[in-house]
Amino acid sequence: MSLRNEPLDWQVESNNFYVPIYHKGDLVGFFKQEYASEVIKFLNEEEVLKKALKMACTDLIKKIGGDTSKVNYLMEKYVKTSERPKYGTRAIALLLYERQKELDLSNQEFAKFCDTFKLSPTELNNIYAGEAFDDSLLAPLSRILGIAKERLLEVRDGSEKESNV
């Protein structure tokens, strides 16, 4: 319950092996009892975060004197840029960043590491900046990341499934 005794958006009642799940009073489905509380907790936290994002976007638009009817557009823009990129140069840049963390290397050390595989610091910075790169860097990137060139091509160019969605 909230501070003003208003029901939460997502609720669970547990008396059976499968428990009913309610959203704003309407039955939406059933979960196994051992998962229900955790799922409900997650869904309620998501609702709170959506409300906070909407408030922040509204405040931002008001502050710059913009049209508050564009709040949902701004929210979608922030959510989209916050999602993990699935393909493109940004996705490869994220893979490189994760590889650096995995190896526990500083930025300078990682640049030297990449340079030993024939990916220059300039080329590395260009990838981090989101610039497209040609096929000549696929082999070095493949060795650095430890993935096949074919998989790297899928990540860079997007797979057939993703482009048809």
Secondary structure as a PSIPRED ss2 file (coil, helix, strand):
# PSIPRED VFORMAT (PSIPRED V4.0)

   1 M C   1.000  0.000  0.000
   2 S C   1.000  0.000  0.000
   3 L C   1.000  0.000  0.000
   4 R C   1.000  0.000  0.000
   5 N C   1.000  0.000  0.000
   6 E C   1.000  0.000  0.000
   7 P C   1.000  0.000  0.000
   8 L C   1.000  0.000  0.000
   9 D C   1.000  0.000  0.000
  10 W E   0.000  0.000  1.000
  11 Q E   0.000  0.000  1.000
  12 V E   0.000  0.000  1.000
  13 E C   1.000  0.000  0.000
  14 S C   1.000  0.000  0.000
  15 N C   1.000  0.000  0.000
  16 N C   1.000  0.000  0.000
  17 F C   1.000  0.000  0.000
  18 Y E   0.000  0.000  1.000
  19 V E   0.000  0.000  1.000
  20 P E   0.000  0.000  1.000
  21 I E   0.000  0.000  1.000
  22 Y E   0.000  0.000  1.000
  23 H E   0.000  0.000  1.000
  24 K C   1.000  0.000  0.000
  25 G C   1.000  0.000  0.000
  26 D E   0.000  0.000  1.000
  27 L E   0.000  0.000  1.000
  28 V E   0.000  0.000  1.000
  29 G E   0.000  0.000  1.000
  30 F E   0.000  0.000  1.000
  31 F E   0.000  0.000  1.000
  32 K E   0.000  0.000  1.000
  33 Q H   0.000  1.000  0.000
  34 E H   0.000  1.000  0.000
  35 Y H   0.000  1.000  0.000
  36 A H   0.000  1.000  0.000
  37 S H   0.000  1.000  0.000
  38 E H   0.000  1.000  0.000
  39 V H   0.000  1.000  0.000
  40 I H   0.000  1.000  0.000
  41 K H   0.000  1.000  0.000
  42 F H   0.000  1.000  0.000
  43 L H   0.000  1.000  0.000
  44 N H   0.000  1.000  0.000
  45 E H   0.000  1.000  0.000
  46 E H   0.000  1.000  0.000
  47 E H   0.000  1.000  0.000
  48 V H   0.000  1.000  0.000
  49 L H   0.000  1.000  0.000
  50 K H   0.000  1.000  0.000
  51 K H   0.000  1.000  0.000
  52 A H   0.000  1.000  0.000
  53 L H   0.000  1.000  0.000
  54 K H   0.000  1.000  0.000
  55 M H   0.000  1.000  0.000
  56 A H   0.000  1.000  0.000
  57 C H   0.000  1.000  0.000
  58 T H   0.000  1.000  0.000
  59 D H   0.000  1.000  0.000
  60 L H   0.000  1.000  0.000
  61 I H   0.000  1.000  0.000
  62 K H   0.000  1.000  0.000
  63 K H   0.000  1.000  0.000
  64 I C   1.000  0.000  0.000
  65 G C   1.000  0.000  0.000
  66 G C   1.000  0.000  0.000
  67 D C   1.000  0.000  0.000
  68 T H   0.000  1.000  0.000
  69 S H   0.000  1.000  0.000
  70 K H   0.000  1.000  0.000
  71 V H   0.000  1.000  0.000
  72 N H   0.000  1.000  0.000
  73 Y H   0.000  1.000  0.000
  74 L H   0.000  1.000  0.000
  75 M H   0.000  1.000  0.000
  76 E H   0.000  1.000  0.000
  77 K H   0.000  1.000  0.000
  78 Y H   0.000  1.000  0.000
  79 V H   0.000  1.000  0.000
  80 K H   0.000  1.000  0.000
  81 T H   0.000  1.000  0.000
  82 S H   0.000  1.000  0.000
  83 E C   1.000  0.000  0.000
  84 R C   1.000  0.000  0.000
  85 P C   1.000  0.000  0.000
  86 K C   1.000  0.000  0.000
  87 Y C   1.000  0.000  0.000
  88 G C   1.000  0.000  0.000
  89 T H   0.000  1.000  0.000
  90 R H   0.000  1.000  0.000
  91 A H   0.000  1.000  0.000
  92 I H   0.000  1.000  0.000
  93 A H   0.000  1.000  0.000
  94 L H   0.000  1.000  0.000
  95 L H   0.000  1.000  0.000
  96 L H   0.000  1.000  0.000
  97 Y H   0.000  1.000  0.000
  98 E H   0.000  1.000  0.000
  99 R H   0.000  1.000  0.000
 100 Q H   0.000  1.000  0.000
 101 K H   0.000  1.000  0.000
 102 E H   0.000  1.000  0.000
 103 L H   0.000  1.000  0.000
 104 D C   1.000  0.000  0.000
 105 L C   1.000  0.000  0.000
 106 S C   1.000  0.000  0.000
 107 N H   0.000  1.000  0.000
 108 Q H   0.000  1.000  0.000
 109 E H   0.000  1.000  0.000
 110 F H   0.000  1.000  0.000
 111 A H   0.000  1.000  0.000
 112 K H   0.000  1.000  0.000
 113 F H   0.000  1.000  0.000
 114 C H   0.000  1.000  0.000
 115 D H   0.000  1.000  0.000
 116 T H   0.000  1.000  0.000
 117 F C   1.000  0.000  0.000
 118 K C   1.000  0.000  0.000
 119 L C   1.000  0.000  0.000
 120 S C   1.000  0.000  0.000
 121 P H   0.000  1.000  0.000
 122 T H   0.000  1.000  0.000
 123 E H   0.000  1.000  0.000
 124 L H   0.000  1.000  0.000
 125 N H   0.000  1.000  0.000
 126 N H   0.000  1.000  0.000
 127 I H   0.000  1.000  0.000
 128 Y H   0.000  1.000  0.000
 129 A C   1.000  0.000  0.000
 130 G C   1.000  0.000  0.000
 131 E C   1.000  0.000  0.000
 132 A C   1.000  0.000  0.000
 133 F C   1.000  0.000  0.000
 134 D C   1.000  0.000  0.000
 135 D H   0.000  1.000  0.000
 136 S H   0.000  1.000  0.000
 137 L H   0.000  1.000  0.000
 138 L H   0.000  1.000  0.000
 139 A H   0.000  1.000  0.000
 140 P H   0.000  1.000  0.000
 141 L H   0.000  1.000  0.000
 142 S H   0.000  1.000  0.000
 143 R H   0.000  1.000  0.000
 144 I H   0.000  1.000  0.000
 145 L H   0.000  1.000  0.000
 146 G C   1.000  0.000  0.000
 147 I C   1.000  0.000  0.000
 148 A C   1.000  0.000  0.000
 149 K H   0.000  1.000  0.000
 150 E H   0.000  1.000  0.000
 151 R H   0.000  1.000  0.000
 152 L H   0.000  1.000  0.000
 153 L H   0.000  1.000  0.000
 154 E H   0.000  1.000  0.000
 155 V H   0.000  1.000  0.000
 156 R H   0.000  1.000  0.000
 157 D H   0.000  1.000  0.000
 158 G C   1.000  0.000  0.000
 159 S C   1.000  0.000  0.000
 160 E H   0.000  1.000  0.000
 161 K H   0.000  1.000  0.000
 162 E H   0.000  1.000  0.000
 163 S H   0.000  1.000  0.000
 164 N H   0.000  1.000  0.000
 165 V C   1.000  0.000  0.000
